[in-house]
Amino acid sequence: MRTVLIFALLVAAAQSMIVCPPNFCKSVKCDLSAVQNCGGRVQQKGSMCGCCDVCIHQLEEGDSCSATLLLGSPPSSECGEGLFCDINTSKCRRQTCAMSRALVLARIEESRRQGQPLLGATPPTCDADGTYSAKQCIEASCFCVNKDGDRLGDYSARFWEAKDMTCNCARDEDEYQKKGLIGKMYICNENGNYEKYQCTGSVCYCVDEKGSKLESTPPVSISAVKTLNC
């Protein structure tokens, strides 16, 4: 993670050292069509000397990213969301949450130093083992992700309603499906939490926030699920 952070800072520093002649941009013609039809990320004033907005092509995992390693040269491509350019292999690799957080913080700090606040950049929340926390929030929206940071379904909640959002059900459901298993039904709330009851076959029962069965409440048949007092 430290290597990734140092490299990100070196790139930012090298680009900031480029000396541009006065009135240089007056002789530059910007390619507006490339920006308007951009299938990647539009970087405002991202060209040499900040003359034009540019389209940054998003590379996929395993793609070569050697062109992005040219210090001081505005990049035309970058590893896509959740990926980073491994300087040892020049390939895009999946970031750990800790890496992603360090890179975002580095970009925010560099933008702050240049007097250009980086709007919409939110560092991810990480668990102690360096993986992504189940709940992630960007501005006013919170959503569920797996340990790699991939979003899980449409499970979400508004920020001010997400205090008790655990995404336990969303994560357990995702892990179960990845194993190729079938037969178990997960009943999740819109925010990815477990519903107060779950059903196995034709029997339904109350559960805690982790989906574990509560023995204090007797199970009922699925036809009588509305009578459960969880």
Residue frames as a rotation matrix with the C-alpha (Angstrom) as fourth column:
MET 1
0.573 0.819 0.000 0.00
0.819 -0.573 0.000 0.00
0.000 0.000 -1.000 0.00
ARG 2
0.404 -0.498 -0.767 2.87
0.201 -0.770 0.606 2.35
-0.892 -0.399 -0.210 0.87
THR 3
-0.650 -0.672 0.354 4.44
0.445 0.041 0.895 1.76
-0.616 0.739 0.272 -2.58
VAL 4
-0.127 0.709 0.694 1.15
0.969 -0.060 0.238 2.59
0.210 0.703 -0.679 -4.31
LEU 5
0.765 0.429 -0.480 0.74
0.568 -0.801 0.189 5.79
-0.304 -0.417 -0.856 -2.29
ILE 6
-0.007 -0.864 -0.504 4.32
0.156 -0.498 0.853 6.92
-0.988 -0.073 0.138 -2.98
PHE 7
-0.683 -0.236 0.691 3.90
0.675 0.157 0.721 6.25
-0.279 0.959 0.052 -6.70
ALA 8
0.307 0.889 0.341 0.64
0.937 -0.345 0.056 8.22
0.167 0.303 -0.938 -6.83
LEU 9
0.704 -0.105 -0.703 2.34
0.283 -0.866 0.412 11.17
-0.652 -0.489 -0.580 -5.16
LEU 10
-0.402 -0.916 0.008 5.28
0.290 -0.119 0.949 10.96
-0.868 0.384 0.314 -7.59
VAL 11
-0.372 0.359 0.856 2.94
0.926 0.077 0.370 11.07
0.067 0.930 -0.361 -10.58
ALA 12
0.703 0.706 -0.081 1.09
0.711 -0.695 0.108 14.08
0.021 -0.134 -0.991 -9.17
ALA 13
0.422 -0.630 -0.652 4.35
0.171 -0.651 0.739 15.85
-0.890 -0.424 -0.167 -8.35
ALA 14
-0.568 -0.680 0.463 5.84
0.551 0.103 0.828 15.20
-0.610 0.726 0.316 -11.80
GLN 15
-0.033 0.650 0.759 2.77
0.964 -0.181 0.197 16.57
0.265 0.738 -0.620 -13.56
SER 16
0.833 0.381 -0.402 2.76
0.508 -0.814 0.281 19.67
-0.220 -0.438 -0.872 -11.38
MET 17
0.076 -0.913 -0.401 6.41
0.268 -0.369 0.890 20.38
-0.960 -0.175 0.217 -12.39
ILE 18
-0.085 -0.065 0.994 5.61
0.993 0.083 0.090 20.76
-0.088 0.994 0.058 -16.10
VAL 19
-0.432 -0.135 -0.892 6.42
0.201 -0.978 0.051 24.34
-0.879 -0.157 0.449 -17.15
CYS 20
0.182 0.607 0.773 3.96
0.946 0.106 -0.306 25.75
-0.268 0.787 -0.555 -19.68
PRO 21
-0.821 -0.499 0.277 4.81
0.565 -0.780 0.269 28.80
0.082 0.378 0.922 -21.85
PRO 22
-0.539 0.641 -0.547 2.55
-0.070 -0.681 -0.729 31.86
-0.840 -0.354 0.412 -21.51
ASN 23
0.073 0.720 -0.691 -0.50
-0.842 -0.327 -0.430 31.74
-0.535 0.612 0.582 -23.79
PHE 24
-0.874 -0.474 0.105 0.34
-0.365 0.785 0.501 28.14
-0.320 0.400 -0.859 -24.74
CYS 25
-0.458 0.763 0.456 -3.32
0.439 0.640 -0.631 27.10
-0.773 -0.089 -0.628 -24.72
LYS 26
0.170 0.544 -0.822 -4.26
-0.465 -0.691 -0.553 29.68
-0.869 0.476 0.135 -27.35
SER 27
-0.320 -0.391 -0.863 -2.57
-0.947 0.120 0.297 27.52
-0.013 0.912 -0.409 -29.99
VAL 28
-0.969 -0.021 0.244 -4.23
-0.061 0.985 -0.160 24.30
-0.238 -0.170 -0.956 -28.84
LYS 29
-0.324 0.898 -0.298 -7.44
-0.816 -0.105 0.569 23.02
0.480 0.427 0.766 -30.43
CYS 30
-0.609 0.145 0.780 -9.46
-0.582 0.587 -0.563 20.83
-0.540 -0.796 -0.273 -28.07
ASP 31
-0.832 0.338 -0.440 -11.16
-0.123 0.660 0.741 17.68
0.540 0.671 -0.508 -29.36
LEU 32
-0.517 0.703 0.488 -14.67
-0.844 -0.324 -0.428 18.28
-0.143 -0.633 0.761 -28.04
SER 33
0.314 0.689 -0.654 -16.17
-0.772 0.586 0.247 15.22
0.553 0.427 0.715 -29.75
ALA 34
-0.350 -0.533 -0.771 -13.85
0.033 0.815 -0.578 12.88
0.936 -0.228 -0.267 -27.84
VAL 35
-0.983 0.003 0.183 -15.07
-0.181 -0.189 -0.965 14.30
0.032 -0.982 0.187 -24.55
GLN 36
-0.255 0.967 -0.008 -18.74
-0.962 -0.254 -0.100 14.35
-0.099 -0.018 0.995 -25.53
ASN 37
0.577 0.444 -0.685 -18.60
-0.592 0.806 0.024 10.69
0.563 0.391 0.728 -26.60
CYS 38
-0.440 -0.855 0.275 -16.32
-0.793 0.227 -0.565 9.59
0.421 -0.467 -0.778 -23.78
GLY 39
0.469 0.569 -0.675 -16.87
-0.197 0.813 0.549 6.03
0.861 -0.125 0.493 -22.65
GLY 40
-0.189 -0.623 -0.759 -14.54
0.734 0.424 -0.530 6.48
0.652 -0.657 0.377 -19.71
ARG 41
0.339 0.219 -0.915 -13.89
0.851 -0.486 0.199 9.31
-0.401 -0.846 -0.351 -17.27
VAL 42
0.522 -0.122 0.844 -13.74
0.479 -0.777 -0.409 12.97
0.706 0.618 -0.347 -18.28
GLN 43
0.021 -0.613 -0.790 -10.84
0.954 -0.223 0.198 14.78
-0.298 -0.758 0.580 -16.62
GLN 44
0.931 0.352 0.095 -11.38
0.364 -0.899 -0.243 18.53
0.000 0.261 -0.965 -16.62
LYS 45
0.729 -0.684 -0.019 -8.30
-0.671 -0.708 -0.221 20.41
0.138 0.174 -0.975 -17.87
GLY 46
0.702 -0.398 0.590 -6.46
-0.083 0.777 0.624 17.11
-0.707 -0.487 0.513 -17.97
SER 47
0.838 -0.424 0.344 -4.43
0.468 0.233 -0.853 17.76
0.282 0.875 0.393 -21.13
MET 48
-0.181 -0.977 -0.110 -0.89
0.967 -0.156 -0.201 19.14
0.179 -0.143 0.973 -21.28
CYS 49
-0.944 -0.290 0.161 -0.81
0.238 -0.931 -0.278 22.48
0.230 -0.224 0.947 -19.47
GLY 50
-0.552 0.783 -0.285 -4.50
0.497 0.035 -0.867 22.10
-0.669 -0.620 -0.409 -18.62
CYS 51
-0.908 0.147 -0.392 -5.72
-0.372 -0.715 0.592 23.45
-0.193 0.683 0.704 -21.94
CYS 52
-0.306 0.791 -0.530 -8.48
-0.697 0.193 0.691 20.94
0.648 0.581 0.492 -22.62
ASP 53
0.239 0.458 0.856 -10.78
-0.803 0.588 -0.091 18.44
-0.546 -0.666 0.509 -20.98
VAL 54
-0.530 -0.479 -0.699 -9.77
-0.786 0.587 0.194 14.89
0.317 0.653 -0.688 -21.89
CYS 55
0.690 0.719 -0.089 -11.35
-0.668 0.679 0.305 11.45
0.279 -0.151 0.948 -21.95
ILE 56
-0.411 -0.809 0.420 -9.52
-0.906 0.415 -0.088 8.90
-0.103 -0.417 -0.903 -19.80
HIS 57
0.133 0.419 -0.898 -10.10
-0.569 0.774 0.277 5.36
0.811 0.475 0.341 -21.09
GLN 58
0.309 0.073 0.948 -10.86
-0.922 0.268 0.280 2.86
-0.234 -0.961 0.150 -18.32
LEU 59
-0.414 -0.566 -0.713 -8.67
-0.679 0.713 -0.172 -0.27
0.606 0.413 -0.679 -18.40
GLU 60
0.723 0.689 -0.055 -9.88
-0.524 0.597 0.607 -3.64
0.451 -0.410 0.793 -17.11
GLU 61
0.524 -0.507 0.684 -8.23
-0.569 0.389 0.724 -6.09
-0.634 -0.769 -0.085 -14.75
GLY 62
0.338 -0.509 0.791 -5.22
0.501 0.809 0.307 -7.70
-0.796 0.293 0.529 -16.45
ASP 63
0.891 -0.007 0.454 -4.84
0.404 -0.440 -0.802 -4.96
0.206 0.898 -0.389 -19.10
SER 64
-0.152 -0.988 -0.019 -1.41
0.966 -0.145 -0.216 -3.44
0.211 -0.051 0.976 -19.67
CYS 65
0.883 0.434 -0.179 -1.09
0.468 -0.849 0.247 -0.07
-0.045 -0.302 -0.952 -17.96
SER 66
-0.023 -0.997 -0.068 2.53
0.957 -0.042 0.285 0.71
-0.288 -0.059 0.956 -18.93
ALA 67
-0.233 -0.037 0.972 1.44
0.641 -0.757 0.125 3.90
0.731 0.652 0.200 -20.72
THR 68
0.766 0.589 0.259 0.04
0.176 -0.579 0.796 5.27
0.619 -0.564 -0.547 -17.46
LEU 69
0.648 -0.572 -0.503 3.47
0.702 0.193 0.686 4.98
-0.295 -0.798 0.526 -15.82
LEU 70
-0.109 -0.689 0.717 5.04
0.823 -0.467 -0.324 7.80
0.558 0.554 0.618 -17.86
LEU 71
0.025 0.076 -0.997 5.73
0.863 -0.505 -0.016 10.40
-0.505 -0.860 -0.078 -15.19
GLY 72
-0.562 -0.234 -0.793 4.85
0.059 -0.968 0.244 13.94
-0.825 0.091 0.558 -16.20
SER 73
-0.960 0.244 -0.138 2.78
-0.154 -0.046 0.987 12.89
0.235 0.969 0.082 -19.21
PRO 74
-0.315 0.916 0.251 -1.01
-0.881 -0.183 -0.436 13.36
-0.354 -0.358 0.864 -18.97
PRO 75
-0.821 -0.027 0.570 -2.48
0.037 0.994 0.100 9.84
-0.570 0.103 -0.816 -19.15
SER 76
-0.540 0.680 -0.497 -5.01
-0.786 -0.195 0.587 8.85
0.302 0.707 0.639 -21.81
SER 77
0.271 0.608 -0.746 -5.99
-0.137 0.792 0.596 5.73
0.953 -0.060 0.298 -19.89
GLU 78
-0.468 -0.367 0.804 -6.12
-0.851 -0.059 -0.522 4.47
0.239 -0.928 -0.284 -16.32
CYS 79
-0.903 0.183 -0.389 -7.00
0.255 0.957 -0.141 1.31
0.346 -0.226 -0.911 -14.48
GLY 80
-0.168 0.954 0.247 -10.75
-0.026 -0.254 0.967 1.25
0.985 0.156 0.068 -13.93
GLU 81
0.216 0.370 0.903 -12.63
-0.852 -0.379 0.360 1.56
0.476 -0.848 0.234 -10.68
GLY 82
0.850 0.125 0.512 -11.32
-0.451 0.674 0.585 -0.77
-0.272 -0.728 0.629 -7.99
LEU 83
0.757 -0.630 0.172 -8.06
0.642 0.668 -0.376 -1.46
0.122 0.395 0.910 -9.88
PHE 84
0.699 -0.612 -0.370 -4.51
-0.377 -0.754 0.537 -0.13
-0.608 -0.236 -0.758 -9.67
CYS 85
0.770 -0.503 -0.392 -1.46
-0.345 0.189 -0.920 -0.28
0.537 0.843 -0.028 -11.92
ASP 86
0.854 -0.514 0.080 1.07
0.249 0.539 0.804 -2.73
-0.456 -0.667 0.589 -10.48
ILE 87
0.649 -0.643 -0.406 4.47
-0.742 -0.654 -0.150 -1.12
-0.169 0.398 -0.902 -11.14
ASN 88
-0.238 -0.754 0.612 6.13
-0.510 0.633 0.582 -4.54
-0.827 -0.174 -0.535 -11.03
THR 89
-0.377 0.176 0.910 4.02
0.575 0.814 0.081 -6.15
-0.726 0.554 -0.408 -13.78
SER 90
-0.899 0.112 -0.423 2.58
-0.332 -0.805 0.492 -3.05
-0.286 0.582 0.761 -15.55
LYS 91
-0.633 0.754 -0.176 -0.82
0.387 0.505 0.771 -4.73
0.670 0.420 -0.612 -15.32
CYS 92
-0.259 0.649 0.716 -4.06
-0.750 -0.602 0.274 -3.52
0.608 -0.466 0.643 -13.78
ARG 93
-0.710 0.021 -0.704 -4.76
0.375 0.857 -0.353 -5.40
0.596 -0.515 -0.616 -10.56
ARG 94
0.408 0.913 0.001 -7.64
0.383 -0.173 0.907 -5.31
0.829 -0.370 -0.420 -8.11
GLN 95
-0.393 -0.510 0.765 -7.04
-0.421 -0.640 -0.643 -2.93
0.817 -0.575 0.037 -5.23
THR 96
-0.438 0.305 -0.846 -7.47
0.855 0.431 -0.287 -3.83
0.277 -0.849 -0.450 -1.63
CYS 97
0.677 0.733 0.067 -9.65
0.653 -0.641 0.403 -1.39
0.339 -0.229 -0.913 0.26
ALA 98
0.484 -0.566 -0.668 -6.58
0.495 -0.452 0.742 -0.03
-0.722 -0.690 0.062 2.04
MET 99
-0.583 -0.706 0.402 -4.89
0.713 -0.207 0.670 0.70
-0.390 0.677 0.624 -1.31
SER 100
-0.101 0.655 0.749 -7.98
0.814 -0.379 0.440 2.36
0.572 0.654 -0.494 -2.73
ARG 101
0.798 0.409 -0.442 -8.36
0.601 -0.590 0.539 4.51
-0.040 -0.696 -0.717 0.37
ALA 102
0.047 -0.884 -0.465 -4.71
0.545 -0.367 0.754 5.62
-0.837 -0.289 0.465 0.22
LEU 103
-0.647 -0.291 0.704 -4.99
0.762 -0.220 0.609 6.58
-0.023 0.931 0.364 -3.46
VAL 104
0.302 0.843 0.446 -8.19
0.750 -0.498 0.434 8.57
0.588 0.203 -0.783 -2.98
LEU 105
0.754 -0.070 -0.653 -6.71
0.512 -0.560 0.651 10.42
-0.411 -0.825 -0.387 0.00
ALA 106
-0.337 -0.941 -0.029 -3.59
0.637 -0.250 0.730 11.18
-0.694 0.228 0.683 -2.07
ARG 107
-0.439 0.262 0.860 -5.72
0.795 -0.334 0.507 12.60
0.420 0.906 -0.061 -4.91
ILE 108
0.677 0.732 -0.075 -7.73
0.660 -0.559 0.503 14.69
0.326 -0.390 -0.861 -2.46
GLU 109
0.446 -0.594 -0.670 -4.56
0.515 -0.442 0.734 16.07
-0.732 -0.672 0.109 -0.86
GLU 110
-0.599 -0.698 0.393 -2.96
0.709 -0.234 0.665 16.87
-0.372 0.677 0.635 -4.22
SER 111
-0.073 0.669 0.739 -6.11
0.771 -0.432 0.468 18.66
0.633 0.604 -0.484 -5.42
ARG 112
0.794 0.346 -0.500 -6.23
0.604 -0.550 0.577 20.61
-0.075 -0.760 -0.645 -2.15
ARG 113
-0.026 -0.904 -0.426 -2.62
0.589 -0.358 0.724 21.74
-0.808 -0.232 0.542 -2.60
GLN 114
-0.767 -0.253 0.589 -3.42
0.641 -0.314 0.700 22.95
0.008 0.915 0.403 -6.10
GLY 115
-0.790 0.500 -0.355 -6.47
-0.265 -0.801 -0.537 24.83
-0.553 -0.331 0.765 -4.88
GLN 116
-0.419 0.662 -0.622 -8.85
-0.772 0.100 0.627 22.65
0.478 0.743 0.469 -6.88
PRO 117
-0.350 0.326 0.878 -11.08
-0.725 0.499 -0.475 20.67
-0.593 -0.803 0.062 -4.49
LEU 118
-0.920 0.002 -0.391 -11.81
-0.258 0.747 0.612 17.15
0.294 0.664 -0.687 -5.78
LEU 119
-0.254 0.924 0.287 -15.60
-0.955 -0.193 -0.224 16.96
-0.151 -0.331 0.931 -5.72
GLY 120
0.639 0.699 -0.321 -17.27
-0.735 0.678 0.010 13.60
0.225 0.230 0.947 -5.19
ALA 121
-0.108 -0.749 -0.653 -14.10
-0.249 0.657 -0.712 11.80
0.963 0.086 -0.257 -4.08
THR 122
0.545 0.354 0.760 -14.89
-0.824 0.056 0.564 9.72
0.158 -0.934 0.322 -1.00
PRO 123
-0.578 -0.796 -0.181 -12.35
-0.728 0.603 -0.328 7.28
0.370 -0.058 -0.927 0.47
PRO 124
0.180 0.679 -0.711 -13.84
-0.200 0.733 0.650 3.82
0.963 0.025 0.268 1.11
THR 125
0.333 -0.004 0.943 -14.35
-0.943 0.019 0.333 2.39
-0.019 -1.000 0.003 4.58
CYS 126
-0.093 -0.502 -0.860 -12.16
-0.466 0.785 -0.408 -0.65
0.880 0.363 -0.307 5.32
ASP 127
0.948 0.306 -0.081 -12.32
-0.108 0.552 0.827 -3.50
0.298 -0.776 0.556 7.81
ALA 128
0.612 -0.731 0.302 -9.36
-0.557 -0.128 0.820 -4.37
-0.561 -0.670 -0.486 10.03
ASP 129
0.226 -0.528 0.819 -8.14
0.399 0.817 0.416 -7.02
-0.889 0.233 0.395 7.57
GLY 130
-0.667 -0.565 -0.485 -7.85
-0.108 -0.571 0.814 -4.45
-0.737 0.595 0.320 4.75
THR 131
-0.703 0.505 0.501 -10.95
0.702 0.375 0.606 -5.57
0.117 0.777 -0.618 2.85
TYR 132
-0.680 0.503 0.533 -13.98
-0.209 -0.830 0.517 -3.41
0.703 0.241 0.670 2.11
SER 133
-0.837 0.520 0.170 -16.52
-0.161 0.062 -0.985 -2.87
-0.523 -0.852 0.032 4.86
ALA 134
-0.528 0.684 0.503 -19.96
0.798 0.603 0.017 -4.20
-0.292 0.411 -0.864 3.94
LYS 135
0.635 0.767 -0.090 -21.54
0.712 -0.627 -0.316 -0.74
-0.298 0.137 -0.945 4.00
GLN 136
-0.624 -0.768 0.142 -20.07
0.762 -0.558 0.330 2.03
-0.174 0.314 0.933 1.87
CYS 137
0.479 0.787 -0.388 -21.41
0.669 -0.614 -0.419 5.58
-0.568 -0.059 -0.821 1.63
ILE 138
-0.684 -0.577 0.447 -20.88
0.730 -0.549 0.407 8.21
0.010 0.604 0.797 -1.05
GLU 139
-0.813 0.361 0.457 -22.41
-0.274 -0.930 0.246 11.60
0.513 0.075 0.855 -0.34
ALA 140
-0.341 0.767 0.544 -26.07
-0.935 -0.214 -0.284 10.99
-0.101 -0.605 0.790 0.60
SER 141
0.620 0.593 -0.514 -26.28
-0.684 0.729 0.015 7.34
0.384 0.342 0.858 -0.44
CYS 142
-0.293 -0.661 0.690 -25.13
-0.834 0.530 0.153 4.13
-0.467 -0.531 -0.707 1.26
PHE 143
0.572 0.433 -0.697 -24.97
-0.750 0.620 -0.231 0.70
0.332 0.655 0.679 -0.37
CYS 144
0.672 -0.263 0.692 -23.73
-0.294 0.763 0.576 -2.86
-0.679 -0.591 0.435 0.18
VAL 145
0.367 -0.622 -0.692 -20.51
-0.848 0.082 -0.523 -4.30
0.382 0.778 -0.498 -1.26
ASN 146
0.912 -0.180 -0.368 -18.59
0.260 0.948 0.182 -7.56
0.316 -0.262 0.912 -1.01
LYS 147
0.620 -0.715 -0.323 -15.07
0.415 -0.051 0.909 -7.82
-0.666 -0.697 0.265 0.42
ASP 148
-0.315 -0.738 0.596 -13.61
0.911 -0.061 0.407 -6.79
-0.264 0.672 0.692 -2.96
GLY 149
-0.675 0.088 -0.733 -15.72
0.013 -0.991 -0.131 -3.63
-0.738 -0.098 0.668 -3.08
ASP 150
-0.911 0.407 0.071 -18.15
0.117 0.089 0.989 -4.84
0.396 0.909 -0.129 -5.76
ARG 151
-0.589 0.749 0.303 -21.66
-0.806 -0.520 -0.282 -3.53
-0.054 -0.410 0.910 -5.26
LEU 152
-0.938 0.311 0.152 -24.27
0.282 0.941 -0.188 -6.09
-0.201 -0.133 -0.970 -4.23
GLY 153
-0.249 0.927 0.279 -27.57
0.966 0.218 0.140 -5.79
0.069 0.305 -0.950 -6.06
ASP 154
-0.119 0.331 0.936 -29.72
0.246 -0.904 0.350 -2.72
0.962 0.272 0.026 -5.46
TYR 155
0.401 0.252 -0.881 -29.42
0.892 0.111 0.438 -2.81
0.208 -0.961 -0.181 -1.68
SER 156
-0.588 -0.573 0.570 -29.13
0.447 -0.818 -0.362 0.79
0.674 0.042 0.738 -0.50
ALA 157
0.361 0.673 -0.646 -30.33
0.932 -0.282 0.228 3.43
-0.028 -0.684 -0.729 1.94
ARG 158
0.585 -0.150 0.797 -30.14
0.081 -0.967 -0.241 7.16
0.807 0.205 -0.554 2.35
PHE 159
-0.384 -0.923 -0.011 -27.22
0.101 -0.030 -0.994 8.25
0.918 -0.383 0.104 4.52
TRP 160
-0.581 0.175 0.795 -29.38
-0.743 -0.513 -0.430 9.53
0.332 -0.840 0.428 7.37
GLU 161
0.558 0.808 0.191 -31.28
-0.827 0.520 0.215 6.22
0.074 -0.278 0.958 7.47
ALA 162
0.513 -0.430 -0.743 -28.23
-0.197 0.784 -0.589 3.95
0.835 0.449 0.318 7.37
LYS 163
0.052 -0.528 0.848 -27.09
-0.969 -0.232 -0.085 4.02
0.242 -0.817 -0.523 11.01
ASP 164
0.084 0.069 0.994 -28.15
-0.608 0.794 -0.003 0.39
-0.790 -0.604 0.109 11.61
MET 165
0.808 0.174 -0.563 -27.37
-0.585 0.362 -0.726 -0.80
0.078 0.916 0.394 8.09
THR 166
0.238 -0.722 0.650 -25.21
-0.472 0.499 0.727 -3.97
-0.849 -0.480 -0.222 8.30
CYS 167
0.203 -0.049 -0.978 -25.63
-0.967 0.145 -0.208 -5.56
0.152 0.988 -0.018 4.83
ASN 168
-0.467 -0.413 0.782 -25.31
-0.631 0.775 0.033 -8.96
-0.620 -0.478 -0.622 6.56
CYS 169
0.343 0.696 0.630 -28.07
0.035 0.661 -0.749 -10.54
-0.939 0.279 0.202 4.49
ALA 170
0.861 -0.035 -0.508 -26.75
-0.493 -0.308 -0.814 -9.12
-0.128 0.951 -0.282 1.21
ARG 171
-0.094 -0.990 -0.101 -23.26
-0.994 0.099 -0.043 -10.47
0.053 0.096 -0.994 1.90
ASP 172
-0.413 -0.028 0.910 -24.39
-0.391 0.908 -0.149 -13.90
-0.823 -0.418 -0.386 3.06
GLU 173
0.665 0.721 0.196 -26.63
-0.055 0.309 -0.949 -14.24
-0.745 0.621 0.245 0.02
ASP 174
0.645 -0.497 -0.581 -23.73
-0.758 -0.317 -0.571 -13.28
0.100 0.808 -0.581 -2.28
GLU 175
-0.411 -0.850 0.328 -21.34
-0.886 0.457 0.073 -15.77
-0.212 -0.261 -0.942 -0.65
TYR 176
-0.067 0.493 0.867 -23.94
-0.165 0.852 -0.497 -18.54
-0.984 -0.176 0.025 -0.90
GLN 177
0.878 0.457 -0.146 -24.53
-0.179 0.029 -0.983 -17.89
-0.445 0.889 0.108 -4.60
LYS 178
0.286 -0.859 -0.425 -20.80
-0.955 -0.219 -0.201 -17.81
0.080 0.463 -0.883 -5.34
LYS 179
-0.510 -0.466 0.723 -20.51
-0.604 0.793 0.085 -21.36
-0.612 -0.393 -0.686 -4.01
GLY 180
-0.719 0.272 -0.639 -23.00
-0.542 0.356 0.761 -22.49
0.435 0.894 -0.109 -6.64
LEU 181
-0.912 0.407 -0.061 -25.42
0.346 0.678 -0.649 -23.72
-0.223 -0.613 -0.758 -4.02
ILE 182
-0.571 0.807 0.148 -29.19
-0.380 -0.420 0.824 -23.62
0.728 0.414 0.547 -4.46
GLY 183
-0.163 0.647 -0.744 -32.20
0.583 0.672 0.457 -24.17
0.796 -0.360 -0.487 -2.25
LYS 184
-0.334 0.024 -0.942 -31.64
0.894 -0.307 -0.325 -21.63
-0.297 -0.951 0.081 0.50
MET 185
0.274 0.530 0.802 -33.76
0.685 -0.693 0.225 -18.50
0.675 0.488 -0.553 0.40
TYR 186
-0.689 -0.496 -0.528 -32.50
0.719 -0.560 -0.412 -15.20
-0.092 -0.663 0.743 1.82
ILE 187
0.439 0.846 0.301 -35.09
0.811 -0.518 0.273 -12.61
0.387 0.124 -0.914 2.80
CYS 188
-0.581 -0.755 -0.303 -33.32
0.811 -0.567 -0.141 -9.25
-0.065 -0.328 0.943 2.92
ASN 189
0.411 0.619 -0.669 -34.58
0.513 -0.764 -0.392 -5.74
-0.754 -0.182 -0.632 3.56
GLU 190
0.935 -0.001 0.355 -34.01
0.311 -0.484 -0.818 -2.99
0.172 0.875 -0.452 1.00
ASN 191
0.665 -0.714 0.219 -30.87
-0.741 -0.667 0.076 -1.95
0.092 -0.213 -0.973 2.89
GLY 192
0.038 -0.681 -0.731 -29.33
-0.459 0.638 -0.618 -5.44
0.888 0.359 -0.289 2.78
ASN 193
-0.614 -0.166 0.772 -30.11
-0.787 0.200 -0.583 -6.30
-0.058 -0.966 -0.253 6.40
TYR 194
-0.909 0.348 -0.229 -31.86
0.327 0.937 0.127 -9.52
0.258 0.040 -0.965 7.36
GLU 195
-0.061 0.960 0.273 -35.63
-0.452 -0.270 0.850 -9.35
0.890 -0.071 0.450 7.56
LYS 196
-0.204 -0.011 0.979 -36.80
-0.979 -0.003 -0.204 -10.23
0.005 -1.000 -0.010 11.09
TYR 197
0.429 0.342 0.836 -37.78
-0.370 0.911 -0.182 -13.69
-0.824 -0.231 0.518 9.88
GLN 198
-0.513 -0.537 -0.670 -36.34
-0.854 0.240 0.461 -16.26
-0.087 0.808 -0.582 7.48
CYS 199
0.606 0.756 0.249 -37.79
-0.686 0.654 -0.319 -19.40
-0.404 0.023 0.914 5.94
THR 200
-0.684 -0.726 -0.074 -36.26
-0.685 0.604 0.408 -22.79
-0.252 0.330 -0.910 5.23
GLY 201
-0.891 0.453 0.016 -38.48
0.412 0.795 0.445 -24.96
0.189 0.403 -0.895 3.11
SER 202
-0.064 0.962 0.265 -42.02
0.344 -0.228 0.911 -24.54
0.937 0.150 -0.316 4.43
VAL 203
0.434 0.148 -0.889 -40.94
0.898 0.003 0.439 -23.42
0.068 -0.989 -0.132 7.92
CYS 204
0.160 -0.333 0.929 -40.38
0.161 -0.920 -0.358 -19.80
0.974 0.207 -0.094 8.98
TYR 205
0.422 -0.145 -0.895 -38.75
0.903 0.157 0.400 -18.50
0.083 -0.977 0.197 12.15
CYS 206
0.996 -0.077 0.036 -37.41
-0.083 -0.980 0.182 -15.32
0.021 -0.185 -0.983 13.76
VAL 207
0.348 -0.937 0.007 -33.74
0.854 0.314 -0.416 -14.38
0.387 0.151 0.910 13.36
ASP 208
0.403 -0.330 -0.854 -31.27
0.476 -0.721 0.503 -11.89
-0.782 -0.609 -0.134 14.80
GLU 209
0.659 -0.118 -0.743 -29.34
-0.490 -0.816 -0.305 -9.30
-0.571 0.566 -0.595 12.77
LYS 210
-0.438 -0.884 -0.166 -26.86
-0.768 0.272 0.580 -11.98
-0.468 0.381 -0.798 11.63
GLY 211
-0.053 0.531 -0.846 -29.59
-0.854 0.414 0.314 -14.29
0.517 0.739 0.432 10.37
SER 212
-0.908 -0.304 -0.289 -29.24
-0.110 0.837 -0.535 -16.77
0.405 -0.454 -0.794 13.23
LYS 213
-0.080 0.952 -0.296 -32.44
0.217 0.306 0.927 -18.46
0.973 0.010 -0.231 14.40
LEU 214
-0.564 0.025 0.826 -33.97
-0.734 -0.474 -0.487 -17.17
0.379 -0.880 0.285 17.65
GLU 215
-0.748 0.217 -0.627 -34.98
0.279 0.960 -0.001 -20.15
0.602 -0.175 -0.779 19.75
SER 216
-0.906 0.379 -0.190 -37.16
0.063 -0.323 -0.944 -17.98
-0.420 -0.867 0.269 21.99
THR 217
-0.146 0.873 -0.465 -39.86
-0.834 -0.362 -0.417 -17.79
-0.532 0.327 0.781 19.32
PRO 218
-0.131 0.136 0.982 -41.46
0.169 0.979 -0.113 -20.99
-0.977 0.151 -0.151 17.97
PRO 219
-0.949 -0.238 -0.205 -41.36
-0.167 -0.172 0.971 -21.49
-0.266 0.956 0.123 14.18
VAL 220
0.077 0.996 0.041 -44.50
-0.289 0.061 -0.955 -21.52
-0.954 0.062 0.292 12.05
SER 221
0.007 0.003 1.000 -45.47
0.832 0.554 -0.008 -22.82
-0.554 0.832 0.001 8.64
ILE 222
-0.883 -0.452 0.125 -44.85
0.434 -0.690 0.579 -20.50
-0.175 0.566 0.806 5.72
SER 223
-0.292 0.865 0.409 -48.60
0.580 -0.180 0.795 -20.05
0.761 0.469 -0.449 5.29
ALA 224
0.715 0.555 -0.425 -48.75
0.653 -0.314 0.689 -18.56
0.250 -0.770 -0.587 8.80
VAL 225
-0.273 -0.961 0.051 -45.67
0.881 -0.271 -0.387 -16.34
0.386 -0.060 0.921 8.51
LYS 226
-0.220 0.245 0.944 -47.72
-0.025 -0.969 0.245 -13.21
0.975 0.030 0.219 9.24
THR 227
0.824 0.563 -0.062 -48.45
0.013 0.090 0.996 -14.54
0.566 -0.822 0.067 12.72
LEU 228
0.089 -0.879 -0.468 -44.77
0.873 0.295 -0.388 -14.53
0.480 -0.374 0.794 13.71
ASN 229
0.976 0.181 0.124 -44.07
0.088 -0.841 0.534 -12.05
0.201 -0.511 -0.836 16.51
CYS 230
0.264 -0.963 -0.060 -40.38
0.868 0.264 -0.421 -11.30
0.421 0.059 0.905 15.97
